[in-house]
Amino acid sequence: MKTVQISLNSIDKVKSFVNAITQFNFDFDLISGRYVIDAKSIMGIFSLDLSKPIDLAIHTEDDLDKVMEVLKPYLV
């Protein structure tokens, strides 16, 4: 598992982020304070405070290079 900080400060960014990570078969969780949300859930993401960076937990050790490449536009 790897954790990175991302910023999803617009509706378009949220949509493109979810579309980008749904191509992977493993789990992604967004962690904001005591809340843990499935990162592939648009409705879940909008329940978080998007004004500040959010921790993204990537639940895999495989394909991390590919995942990080896809996540580049969202990394803090």
PyMOL Python script that loads the backbone (N, CA, C, O; Angstrom):
from pymol import cmd

cmd.read_pdbstr("""\
ATOM      1  N   MET A   1       0.841  -1.188   0.000  1.00  0.00           N
ATOM      2  CA  MET A   1       0.000   0.000   0.000  1.00  0.00           C
ATOM      3  C   MET A   1       0.881   1.245   0.000  1.00  0.00           C
ATOM      4  O   MET A   1       1.912   1.296   0.671  1.00  0.00           O
ATOM      5  N   LYS A   2       0.457   2.237  -0.761  1.00  0.00           N
ATOM      6  CA  LYS A   2       1.175   3.505  -0.821  1.00  0.00           C
ATOM      7  C   LYS A   2       0.163   4.618  -0.582  1.00  0.00           C
ATOM      8  O   LYS A   2      -0.981   4.533  -1.029  1.00  0.00           O
ATOM      9  N   THR A   3       0.591   5.662   0.125  1.00  0.00           N
ATOM     10  CA  THR A   3      -0.285   6.806   0.381  1.00  0.00           C
ATOM     11  C   THR A   3       0.351   8.066  -0.192  1.00  0.00           C
ATOM     12  O   THR A   3       1.535   8.331   0.016  1.00  0.00           O
ATOM     13  N   VAL A   4      -0.455   8.838  -0.917  1.00  0.00           N
ATOM     14  CA  VAL A   4      -0.004  10.111  -1.491  1.00  0.00           C
ATOM     15  C   VAL A   4      -1.064  11.166  -1.186  1.00  0.00           C
ATOM     16  O   VAL A   4      -2.203  10.836  -0.857  1.00  0.00           O
ATOM     17  N   GLN A   5      -0.677  12.440  -1.297  1.00  0.00           N
ATOM     18  CA  GLN A   5      -1.639  13.528  -1.114  1.00  0.00           C
ATOM     19  C   GLN A   5      -2.060  14.043  -2.478  1.00  0.00           C
ATOM     20  O   GLN A   5      -1.232  14.265  -3.362  1.00  0.00           O
ATOM     21  N   ILE A   6      -3.379  14.230  -2.632  1.00  0.00           N
ATOM     22  CA  ILE A   6      -3.906  14.747  -3.887  1.00  0.00           C
ATOM     23  C   ILE A   6      -4.804  15.942  -3.606  1.00  0.00           C
ATOM     24  O   ILE A   6      -5.243  16.166  -2.478  1.00  0.00           O
ATOM     25  N   SER A   7      -5.064  16.700  -4.661  1.00  0.00           N
ATOM     26  CA  SER A   7      -5.967  17.842  -4.569  1.00  0.00           C
ATOM     27  C   SER A   7      -7.072  17.665  -5.605  1.00  0.00           C
ATOM     28  O   SER A   7      -6.796  17.487  -6.792  1.00  0.00           O
ATOM     29  N   LEU A   8      -8.315  17.713  -5.155  1.00  0.00           N
ATOM     30  CA  LEU A   8      -9.483  17.612  -6.030  1.00  0.00           C
ATOM     31  C   LEU A   8     -10.360  18.829  -5.785  1.00  0.00           C
ATOM     32  O   LEU A   8     -11.444  18.721  -5.211  1.00  0.00           O
ATOM     33  N   ASN A   9      -9.882  19.992  -6.226  1.00  0.00           N
ATOM     34  CA  ASN A   9     -10.545  21.241  -5.856  1.00  0.00           C
ATOM     35  C   ASN A   9     -11.539  21.767  -6.893  1.00  0.00           C
ATOM     36  O   ASN A   9     -11.921  22.936  -6.843  1.00  0.00           O
ATOM     37  N   SER A  10     -11.967  20.905  -7.843  1.00  0.00           N
ATOM     38  CA  SER A  10     -13.013  21.308  -8.782  1.00  0.00           C
ATOM     39  C   SER A  10     -13.825  20.084  -9.194  1.00  0.00           C
ATOM     40  O   SER A  10     -13.366  18.947  -9.085  1.00  0.00           O
ATOM     41  N   ILE A  11     -15.029  20.341  -9.666  1.00  0.00           N
ATOM     42  CA  ILE A  11     -15.905  19.247 -10.089  1.00  0.00           C
ATOM     43  C   ILE A  11     -15.277  18.479 -11.247  1.00  0.00           C
ATOM     44  O   ILE A  11     -15.321  17.249 -11.271  1.00  0.00           O
ATOM     45  N   ASP A  12     -14.693  19.197 -12.207  1.00  0.00           N
ATOM     46  CA  ASP A  12     -14.064  18.538 -13.353  1.00  0.00           C
ATOM     47  C   ASP A  12     -12.890  17.662 -12.932  1.00  0.00           C
ATOM     48  O   ASP A  12     -12.674  16.588 -13.496  1.00  0.00           O
ATOM     49  N   LYS A  13     -12.132  18.125 -11.938  1.00  0.00           N
ATOM     50  CA  LYS A  13     -11.011  17.326 -11.433  1.00  0.00           C
ATOM     51  C   LYS A  13     -11.501  16.036 -10.782  1.00  0.00           C
ATOM     52  O   LYS A  13     -10.891  14.981 -10.955  1.00  0.00           O
ATOM     53  N   VAL A  14     -12.590  16.118 -10.042  1.00  0.00           N
ATOM     54  CA  VAL A  14     -13.152  14.923  -9.403  1.00  0.00           C
ATOM     55  C   VAL A  14     -13.580  13.921 -10.467  1.00  0.00           C
ATOM     56  O   VAL A  14     -13.262  12.735 -10.372  1.00  0.00           O
ATOM     57  N   LYS A  15     -14.309  14.403 -11.490  1.00  0.00           N
ATOM     58  CA  LYS A  15     -14.776  13.506 -12.559  1.00  0.00           C
ATOM     59  C   LYS A  15     -13.608  12.837 -13.278  1.00  0.00           C
ATOM     60  O   LYS A  15     -13.618  11.623 -13.482  1.00  0.00           O
ATOM     61  N   SER A  16     -12.611  13.616 -13.659  1.00  0.00           N
ATOM     62  CA  SER A  16     -11.481  13.038 -14.396  1.00  0.00           C
ATOM     63  C   SER A  16     -10.660  12.105 -13.511  1.00  0.00           C
ATOM     64  O   SER A  16     -10.119  11.111 -13.996  1.00  0.00           O
ATOM     65  N   PHE A  17     -10.561  12.415 -12.214  1.00  0.00           N
ATOM     66  CA  PHE A  17      -9.847  11.545 -11.271  1.00  0.00           C
ATOM     67  C   PHE A  17     -10.528  10.180 -11.176  1.00  0.00           C
ATOM     68  O   PHE A  17      -9.868   9.147 -11.283  1.00  0.00           O
ATOM     69  N   VAL A  18     -11.846  10.175 -10.975  1.00  0.00           N
ATOM     70  CA  VAL A  18     -12.585   8.916 -10.865  1.00  0.00           C
ATOM     71  C   VAL A  18     -12.468   8.118 -12.163  1.00  0.00           C
ATOM     72  O   VAL A  18     -12.262   6.905 -12.127  1.00  0.00           O
ATOM     73  N   ASN A  19     -12.596   8.788 -13.304  1.00  0.00           N
ATOM     74  CA  ASN A  19     -12.447   8.094 -14.590  1.00  0.00           C
ATOM     75  C   ASN A  19     -11.051   7.497 -14.741  1.00  0.00           C
ATOM     76  O   ASN A  19     -10.897   6.406 -15.289  1.00  0.00           O
ATOM     77  N   ALA A  20     -10.042   8.204 -14.260  1.00  0.00           N
ATOM     78  CA  ALA A  20      -8.655   7.737 -14.393  1.00  0.00           C
ATOM     79  C   ALA A  20      -8.385   6.502 -13.538  1.00  0.00           C
ATOM     80  O   ALA A  20      -7.699   5.584 -13.990  1.00  0.00           O
ATOM     81  N   ILE A  21      -8.908   6.460 -12.314  1.00  0.00           N
ATOM     82  CA  ILE A  21      -8.571   5.329 -11.437  1.00  0.00           C
ATOM     83  C   ILE A  21      -9.474   4.117 -11.621  1.00  0.00           C
ATOM     84  O   ILE A  21      -9.132   3.027 -11.161  1.00  0.00           O
ATOM     85  N   THR A  22     -10.620   4.278 -12.282  1.00  0.00           N
ATOM     86  CA  THR A  22     -11.498   3.123 -12.466  1.00  0.00           C
ATOM     87  C   THR A  22     -10.909   2.096 -13.426  1.00  0.00           C
ATOM     88  O   THR A  22     -11.406   0.972 -13.499  1.00  0.00           O
ATOM     89  N   GLN A  23      -9.868   2.454 -14.158  1.00  0.00           N
ATOM     90  CA  GLN A  23      -9.223   1.489 -15.051  1.00  0.00           C
ATOM     91  C   GLN A  23      -8.417   0.435 -14.281  1.00  0.00           C
ATOM     92  O   GLN A  23      -8.042  -0.592 -14.846  1.00  0.00           O
ATOM     93  N   PHE A  24      -8.156   0.683 -13.013  1.00  0.00           N
ATOM     94  CA  PHE A  24      -7.387  -0.256 -12.197  1.00  0.00           C
ATOM     95  C   PHE A  24      -8.333  -1.146 -11.393  1.00  0.00           C
ATOM     96  O   PHE A  24      -9.392  -0.697 -10.955  1.00  0.00           O
ATOM     97  N   ASN A  25      -7.946  -2.415 -11.198  1.00  0.00           N
ATOM     98  CA  ASN A  25      -8.813  -3.381 -10.532  1.00  0.00           C
ATOM     99  C   ASN A  25      -8.641  -3.436  -9.020  1.00  0.00           C
ATOM    100  O   ASN A  25      -9.339  -4.201  -8.355  1.00  0.00           O
ATOM    101  N   PHE A  26      -7.737  -2.651  -8.464  1.00  0.00           N
ATOM    102  CA  PHE A  26      -7.525  -2.671  -7.015  1.00  0.00           C
ATOM    103  C   PHE A  26      -8.198  -1.465  -6.375  1.00  0.00           C
ATOM    104  O   PHE A  26      -8.712  -0.587  -7.068  1.00  0.00           O
ATOM    105  N   ASP A  27      -8.190  -1.432  -5.039  1.00  0.00           N
ATOM    106  CA  ASP A  27      -8.915  -0.406  -4.297  1.00  0.00           C
ATOM    107  C   ASP A  27      -8.093   0.859  -4.071  1.00  0.00           C
ATOM    108  O   ASP A  27      -6.871   0.821  -3.925  1.00  0.00           O
ATOM    109  N   PHE A  28      -8.806   1.972  -4.048  1.00  0.00           N
ATOM    110  CA  PHE A  28      -8.257   3.274  -3.688  1.00  0.00           C
ATOM    111  C   PHE A  28      -9.167   3.845  -2.606  1.00  0.00           C
ATOM    112  O   PHE A  28     -10.389   3.811  -2.744  1.00  0.00           O
ATOM    113  N   ASP A  29      -8.585   4.368  -1.534  1.00  0.00           N
ATOM    114  CA  ASP A  29      -9.372   5.013  -0.475  1.00  0.00           C
ATOM    115  C   ASP A  29      -8.913   6.450  -0.296  1.00  0.00           C
ATOM    116  O   ASP A  29      -7.716   6.734  -0.320  1.00  0.00           O
ATOM    117  N   LEU A  30      -9.863   7.351  -0.118  1.00  0.00           N
ATOM    118  CA  LEU A  30      -9.552   8.731   0.240  1.00  0.00           C
ATOM    119  C   LEU A  30      -9.748   8.873   1.736  1.00  0.00           C
ATOM    120  O   LEU A  30     -10.765   8.454   2.286  1.00  0.00           O
ATOM    121  N   ILE A  31      -8.745   9.481   2.397  1.00  0.00           N
ATOM    122  CA  ILE A  31      -8.765   9.603   3.851  1.00  0.00           C
ATOM    123  C   ILE A  31      -8.709  11.091   4.208  1.00  0.00           C
ATOM    124  O   ILE A  31      -7.750  11.792   3.885  1.00  0.00           O
ATOM    125  N   SER A  32      -9.745  11.539   4.870  1.00  0.00           N
ATOM    126  CA  SER A  32      -9.822  12.932   5.294  1.00  0.00           C
ATOM    127  C   SER A  32     -10.261  12.938   6.755  1.00  0.00           C
ATOM    128  O   SER A  32     -11.433  12.719   7.062  1.00  0.00           O
ATOM    129  N   GLY A  33      -9.310  13.190   7.652  1.00  0.00           N
ATOM    130  CA  GLY A  33      -9.613  13.146   9.078  1.00  0.00           C
ATOM    131  C   GLY A  33      -9.997  11.729   9.474  1.00  0.00           C
ATOM    132  O   GLY A  33      -9.224  10.793   9.267  1.00  0.00           O
ATOM    133  N   ARG A  34     -11.190  11.566  10.043  1.00  0.00           N
ATOM    134  CA  ARG A  34     -11.618  10.235  10.464  1.00  0.00           C
ATOM    135  C   ARG A  34     -12.468   9.538   9.408  1.00  0.00           C
ATOM    136  O   ARG A  34     -12.962   8.436   9.649  1.00  0.00           O
ATOM    137  N   TYR A  35     -12.646  10.152   8.251  1.00  0.00           N
ATOM    138  CA  TYR A  35     -13.451   9.566   7.187  1.00  0.00           C
ATOM    139  C   TYR A  35     -12.595   8.836   6.172  1.00  0.00           C
ATOM    140  O   TYR A  35     -11.553   9.337   5.749  1.00  0.00           O
ATOM    141  N   VAL A  36     -13.037   7.647   5.781  1.00  0.00           N
ATOM    142  CA  VAL A  36     -12.392   6.874   4.727  1.00  0.00           C
ATOM    143  C   VAL A  36     -13.458   6.588   3.678  1.00  0.00           C
ATOM    144  O   VAL A  36     -14.483   5.971   3.971  1.00  0.00           O
ATOM    145  N   ILE A  37     -13.206   7.043   2.453  1.00  0.00           N
ATOM    146  CA  ILE A  37     -14.188   6.958   1.372  1.00  0.00           C
ATOM    147  C   ILE A  37     -13.583   6.170   0.209  1.00  0.00           C
ATOM    148  O   ILE A  37     -12.390   6.289  -0.072  1.00  0.00           O
ATOM    149  N   ASP A  38     -14.402   5.373  -0.458  1.00  0.00           N
ATOM    150  CA  ASP A  38     -13.976   4.693  -1.684  1.00  0.00           C
ATOM    151  C   ASP A  38     -13.704   5.768  -2.738  1.00  0.00           C
ATOM    152  O   ASP A  38     -14.599   6.537  -3.089  1.00  0.00           O
ATOM    153  N   ALA A  39     -12.472   5.822  -3.241  1.00  0.00           N
ATOM    154  CA  ALA A  39     -12.082   6.876  -4.178  1.00  0.00           C
ATOM    155  C   ALA A  39     -12.748   6.732  -5.544  1.00  0.00           C
ATOM    156  O   ALA A  39     -12.696   7.660  -6.350  1.00  0.00           O
ATOM    157  N   LYS A  40     -13.365   5.601  -5.815  1.00  0.00           N
ATOM    158  CA  LYS A  40     -14.054   5.413  -7.093  1.00  0.00           C
ATOM    159  C   LYS A  40     -15.512   5.869  -7.018  1.00  0.00           C
ATOM    160  O   LYS A  40     -16.252   5.742  -7.993  1.00  0.00           O
ATOM    161  N   SER A  41     -15.929   6.400  -5.861  1.00  0.00           N
ATOM    162  CA  SER A  41     -17.300   6.859  -5.660  1.00  0.00           C
ATOM    163  C   SER A  41     -17.368   8.388  -5.742  1.00  0.00           C
ATOM    164  O   SER A  41     -16.898   9.091  -4.848  1.00  0.00           O
ATOM    165  N   ILE A  42     -17.953   8.880  -6.816  1.00  0.00           N
ATOM    166  CA  ILE A  42     -18.071  10.337  -6.985  1.00  0.00           C
ATOM    167  C   ILE A  42     -18.885  10.944  -5.839  1.00  0.00           C
ATOM    168  O   ILE A  42     -18.506  11.978  -5.289  1.00  0.00           O
ATOM    169  N   MET A  43     -19.997  10.305  -5.480  1.00  0.00           N
ATOM    170  CA  MET A  43     -20.820  10.832  -4.394  1.00  0.00           C
ATOM    171  C   MET A  43     -20.050  10.841  -3.073  1.00  0.00           C
ATOM    172  O   MET A  43     -20.174  11.783  -2.290  1.00  0.00           O
ATOM    173  N   GLY A  44     -19.262   9.808  -2.824  1.00  0.00           N
ATOM    174  CA  GLY A  44     -18.451   9.764  -1.615  1.00  0.00           C
ATOM    175  C   GLY A  44     -17.439  10.887  -1.574  1.00  0.00           C
ATOM    176  O   GLY A  44     -17.239  11.512  -0.533  1.00  0.00           O
ATOM    177  N   ILE A  45     -16.796  11.147  -2.705  1.00  0.00           N
ATOM    178  CA  ILE A  45     -15.785  12.211  -2.765  1.00  0.00           C
ATOM    179  C   ILE A  45     -16.410  13.560  -2.440  1.00  0.00           C
ATOM    180  O   ILE A  45     -15.812  14.365  -1.726  1.00  0.00           O
ATOM    181  N   PHE A  46     -17.618  13.815  -2.962  1.00  0.00           N
ATOM    182  CA  PHE A  46     -18.256  15.107  -2.705  1.00  0.00           C
ATOM    183  C   PHE A  46     -18.724  15.265  -1.260  1.00  0.00           C
ATOM    184  O   PHE A  46     -19.130  16.356  -0.860  1.00  0.00           O
ATOM    185  N   SER A  47     -18.671  14.200  -0.480  1.00  0.00           N
ATOM    186  CA  SER A  47     -19.020  14.322   0.937  1.00  0.00           C
ATOM    187  C   SER A  47     -17.826  14.808   1.762  1.00  0.00           C
ATOM    188  O   SER A  47     -17.973  15.096   2.950  1.00  0.00           O
ATOM    189  N   LEU A  48     -16.646  14.901   1.141  1.00  0.00           N
ATOM    190  CA  LEU A  48     -15.434  15.339   1.838  1.00  0.00           C
ATOM    191  C   LEU A  48     -15.215  16.836   1.656  1.00  0.00           C
ATOM    192  O   LEU A  48     -15.804  17.459   0.773  1.00  0.00           O
ATOM    193  N   ASP A  49     -14.360  17.404   2.500  1.00  0.00           N
ATOM    194  CA  ASP A  49     -13.937  18.804   2.354  1.00  0.00           C
ATOM    195  C   ASP A  49     -12.856  18.839   1.281  1.00  0.00           C
ATOM    196  O   ASP A  49     -11.722  18.426   1.524  1.00  0.00           O
ATOM    197  N   LEU A  50     -13.207  19.332   0.093  1.00  0.00           N
ATOM    198  CA  LEU A  50     -12.272  19.323  -1.031  1.00  0.00           C
ATOM    199  C   LEU A  50     -11.425  20.590  -1.115  1.00  0.00           C
ATOM    200  O   LEU A  50     -10.667  20.765  -2.070  1.00  0.00           O
ATOM    201  N   SER A  51     -11.546  21.467  -0.131  1.00  0.00           N
ATOM    202  CA  SER A  51     -10.782  22.716  -0.167  1.00  0.00           C
ATOM    203  C   SER A  51      -9.319  22.520   0.236  1.00  0.00           C
ATOM    204  O   SER A  51      -8.491  23.408   0.033  1.00  0.00           O
ATOM    205  N   LYS A  52      -9.003  21.347   0.810  1.00  0.00           N
ATOM    206  CA  LYS A  52      -7.619  21.082   1.208  1.00  0.00           C
ATOM    207  C   LYS A  52      -7.190  19.714   0.671  1.00  0.00           C
ATOM    208  O   LYS A  52      -8.040  18.903   0.303  1.00  0.00           O
ATOM    209  N   PRO A  53      -5.892  19.454   0.622  1.00  0.00           N
ATOM    210  CA  PRO A  53      -5.416  18.157   0.104  1.00  0.00           C
ATOM    211  C   PRO A  53      -5.958  16.979   0.910  1.00  0.00           C
ATOM    212  O   PRO A  53      -6.221  17.090   2.107  1.00  0.00           O
ATOM    213  N   ILE A  54      -6.117  15.845   0.220  1.00  0.00           N
ATOM    214  CA  ILE A  54      -6.673  14.624   0.802  1.00  0.00           C
ATOM    215  C   ILE A  54      -5.653  13.508   0.614  1.00  0.00           C
ATOM    216  O   ILE A  54      -4.961  13.461  -0.402  1.00  0.00           O
ATOM    217  N   ASP A  55      -5.560  12.611   1.592  1.00  0.00           N
ATOM    218  CA  ASP A  55      -4.682  11.443   1.456  1.00  0.00           C
ATOM    219  C   ASP A  55      -5.372  10.380   0.614  1.00  0.00           C
ATOM    220  O   ASP A  55      -6.548  10.075   0.814  1.00  0.00           O
ATOM    221  N   LEU A  56      -4.620   9.819  -0.336  1.00  0.00           N
ATOM    222  CA  LEU A  56      -5.112   8.733  -1.178  1.00  0.00           C
ATOM    223  C   LEU A  56      -4.306   7.485  -0.871  1.00  0.00           C
ATOM    224  O   LEU A  56      -3.090   7.466  -1.060  1.00  0.00           O
ATOM    225  N   ALA A  57      -4.978   6.438  -0.398  1.00  0.00           N
ATOM    226  CA  ALA A  57      -4.323   5.156  -0.129  1.00  0.00           C
ATOM    227  C   ALA A  57      -4.524   4.259  -1.343  1.00  0.00           C
ATOM    228  O   ALA A  57      -5.654   4.005  -1.759  1.00  0.00           O
ATOM    229  N   ILE A  58      -3.420   3.783  -1.906  1.00  0.00           N
ATOM    230  CA  ILE A  58      -3.451   2.911  -3.080  1.00  0.00           C
ATOM    231  C   ILE A  58      -3.154   1.505  -2.591  1.00  0.00           C
ATOM    232  O   ILE A  58      -2.063   1.242  -2.084  1.00  0.00           O
ATOM    233  N   HIS A  59      -4.110   0.603  -2.736  1.00  0.00           N
ATOM    234  CA  HIS A  59      -3.994  -0.741  -2.173  1.00  0.00           C
ATOM    235  C   HIS A  59      -3.410  -1.738  -3.165  1.00  0.00           C
ATOM    236  O   HIS A  59      -4.081  -2.684  -3.577  1.00  0.00           O
ATOM    237  N   THR A  60      -2.151  -1.515  -3.544  1.00  0.00           N
ATOM    238  CA  THR A  60      -1.438  -2.459  -4.407  1.00  0.00           C
ATOM    239  C   THR A  60       0.051  -2.189  -4.322  1.00  0.00           C
ATOM    240  O   THR A  60       0.481  -1.104  -3.930  1.00  0.00           O
ATOM    241  N   GLU A  61       0.816  -3.172  -4.689  1.00  0.00           N
ATOM    242  CA  GLU A  61       2.260  -2.991  -4.852  1.00  0.00           C
ATOM    243  C   GLU A  61       2.628  -3.133  -6.325  1.00  0.00           C
ATOM    244  O   GLU A  61       3.732  -2.774  -6.734  1.00  0.00           O
ATOM    245  N   ASP A  62       1.694  -3.660  -7.120  1.00  0.00           N
ATOM    246  CA  ASP A  62       1.921  -3.846  -8.553  1.00  0.00           C
ATOM    247  C   ASP A  62       1.509  -2.587  -9.306  1.00  0.00           C
ATOM    248  O   ASP A  62       0.624  -1.853  -8.866  1.00  0.00           O
ATOM    249  N   ASP A  63       2.148  -2.344 -10.432  1.00  0.00           N
ATOM    250  CA  ASP A  63       1.774  -1.241 -11.330  1.00  0.00           C
ATOM    251  C   ASP A  63       1.845   0.141 -10.681  1.00  0.00           C
ATOM    252  O   ASP A  63       1.186   1.065 -11.157  1.00  0.00           O
ATOM    253  N   LEU A  64       2.616   0.309  -9.620  1.00  0.00           N
ATOM    254  CA  LEU A  64       2.663   1.619  -8.954  1.00  0.00           C
ATOM    255  C   LEU A  64       3.184   2.706  -9.884  1.00  0.00           C
ATOM    256  O   LEU A  64       2.739   3.850  -9.799  1.00  0.00           O
ATOM    257  N   ASP A  65       4.125   2.369 -10.775  1.00  0.00           N
ATOM    258  CA  ASP A  65       4.641   3.369 -11.717  1.00  0.00           C
ATOM    259  C   ASP A  65       3.523   3.874 -12.623  1.00  0.00           C
ATOM    260  O   ASP A  65       3.408   5.073 -12.872  1.00  0.00           O
ATOM    261  N   LYS A  66       2.709   2.954 -13.107  1.00  0.00           N
ATOM    262  CA  LYS A  66       1.589   3.330 -13.984  1.00  0.00           C
ATOM    263  C   LYS A  66       0.567   4.159 -13.219  1.00  0.00           C
ATOM    264  O   LYS A  66       0.057   5.152 -13.739  1.00  0.00           O
ATOM    265  N   VAL A  67       0.265   3.757 -11.989  1.00  0.00           N
ATOM    266  CA  VAL A  67      -0.696   4.490 -11.159  1.00  0.00           C
ATOM    267  C   VAL A  67      -0.191   5.912 -10.906  1.00  0.00           C
ATOM    268  O   VAL A  67      -0.948   6.873 -11.039  1.00  0.00           O
ATOM    269  N   MET A  68       1.067   6.045 -10.548  1.00  0.00           N
ATOM    270  CA  MET A  68       1.627   7.369 -10.245  1.00  0.00           C
ATOM    271  C   MET A  68       1.606   8.263 -11.484  1.00  0.00           C
ATOM    272  O   MET A  68       1.403   9.472 -11.371  1.00  0.00           O
ATOM    273  N   GLU A  69       1.811   7.685 -12.648  1.00  0.00           N
ATOM    274  CA  GLU A  69       1.753   8.450 -13.897  1.00  0.00           C
ATOM    275  C   GLU A  69       0.336   8.997 -14.115  1.00  0.00           C
ATOM    276  O   GLU A  69       0.166  10.155 -14.495  1.00  0.00           O
ATOM    277  N   VAL A  70      -0.670   8.165 -13.875  1.00  0.00           N
ATOM    278  CA  VAL A  70      -2.072   8.570 -14.031  1.00  0.00           C
ATOM    279  C   VAL A  70      -2.446   9.645 -12.998  1.00  0.00           C
ATOM    280  O   VAL A  70      -3.246  10.538 -13.278  1.00  0.00           O
ATOM    281  N   LEU A  71      -1.854   9.542 -11.806  1.00  0.00           N
ATOM    282  CA  LEU A  71      -2.209  10.472 -10.725  1.00  0.00           C
ATOM    283  C   LEU A  71      -1.462  11.817 -10.772  1.00  0.00           C
ATOM    284  O   LEU A  71      -1.782  12.722 -10.001  1.00  0.00           O
ATOM    285  N   LYS A  72      -0.482  11.955 -11.657  1.00  0.00           N
ATOM    286  CA  LYS A  72       0.344  13.175 -11.702  1.00  0.00           C
ATOM    287  C   LYS A  72      -0.453  14.481 -11.672  1.00  0.00           C
ATOM    288  O   LYS A  72      -0.083  15.389 -10.928  1.00  0.00           O
ATOM    289  N   PRO A  73      -1.535  14.612 -12.452  1.00  0.00           N
ATOM    290  CA  PRO A  73      -2.253  15.900 -12.441  1.00  0.00           C
ATOM    291  C   PRO A  73      -2.917  16.246 -11.103  1.00  0.00           C
ATOM    292  O   PRO A  73      -3.300  17.394 -10.881  1.00  0.00           O
ATOM    293  N   TYR A  74      -3.053  15.260 -10.215  1.00  0.00           N
ATOM    294  CA  TYR A  74      -3.775  15.463  -8.963  1.00  0.00           C
ATOM    295  C   TYR A  74      -2.862  15.550  -7.737  1.00  0.00           C
ATOM    296  O   TYR A  74      -3.306  15.938  -6.657  1.00  0.00           O
ATOM    297  N   LEU A  75      -1.587  15.190  -7.907  1.00  0.00           N
ATOM    298  CA  LEU A  75      -0.660  15.165  -6.770  1.00  0.00           C
ATOM    299  C   LEU A  75      -0.384  16.572  -6.270  1.00  0.00           C
ATOM    300  O   LEU A  75      -0.326  17.521  -7.051  1.00  0.00           O
ATOM    301  N   VAL A  76      -0.217  16.695  -4.968  1.00  0.00           N
ATOM    302  CA  VAL A  76       0.080  17.988  -4.342  1.00  0.00           C
ATOM    303  C   VAL A  76       1.558  18.241  -4.399  1.00  0.00           C
ATOM    304  O   VAL A  76       2.025  19.278  -3.926  1.00  0.00           O
TER     305      VAL A  76
END
""", "prot")
cmd.dss("prot")
cmd.show_as("cartoon", "prot")
cmd.util.cbc("prot")
cmd.orient("prot")
